[in-house]
Amino acid sequence: MTNPRVSYQTIEFGKIDIHLCTLRNKREFYDPKGIAMRLGISSATWPIFGIVWPSGLVLAHHMINHDVGSKRVLEIGCGTALSSLLLNKQNVDITATDYHPEAEYFLNRNTQLNGGNTIPFERTGWADNNDSLGRFDLIIGSDLLYEDEHTELLTGFITEHSNPKCEIIIVDPGRGRKNKLAKKLLEFGYTSSFSKPANTGYLGSDFKGYILTFMRTD
């Protein structure tokens, strides 16, 4: 087993360039100590974290125009952490988290590529209940709802880490679970709205998903 092959790219957001080191393709795999396997991450799903997916691009392009201000921001399931790197470039108070054991390495590598300050990171699962992340004013993520059980787990993780006044922004590619998530978050005082991203020419194809926005005012 050899080290995974990587590739480099630069993604433009207006006048901001984000340089990325990612896995070369979604067939790469490297788990010599079996760490990922023990976490339940198979060889087939191992590369998912290290690829820039359409939903991640949509989230980043959405965040470049979002008024973050002085909010404390958390990116859930950050993967290549494109949005975190972009917000970090704008001096936003951003923290990233992912379940994958290699996500932090790539985050640090890409932070250095972009000349940014170190982005706080914690590897944790949504059901772990033992992290030290704290609470946030804005929580973001992309393509998080792979399975039905993820809806309840994600809701629990969000409510555990959200301040009384909080905004949630999740880009979903259309996996059919947005209404279930909205229903669960309604129980915790969140209103919801769904919108289509505008100007997605950077994707090269139509985006069938939605930007999910949840708000709790107090």
Buried (B, 14 or more C-beta within 10 A) or exposed (E): EEEBEBEEEEBEBEEEEBBBBBBBEBEBBBBEEEEBEEEEBEEEBBBBBBBBBBBBBBBBBBBBEBEBEEBBBBBBBBBBBBBBBBBBBEEBBBBBBBBBBBBBEBBBEBBEBBEBEEBBBBBBBBEEEEBEBEEBBBBBBBBBBEEEEBBBBBBBBBBEBBBEEBBBBBBBBEBEBBEBBBEBBEEBBBEBEEEEBEEBEEBEEEBEBBBBBBBBEE
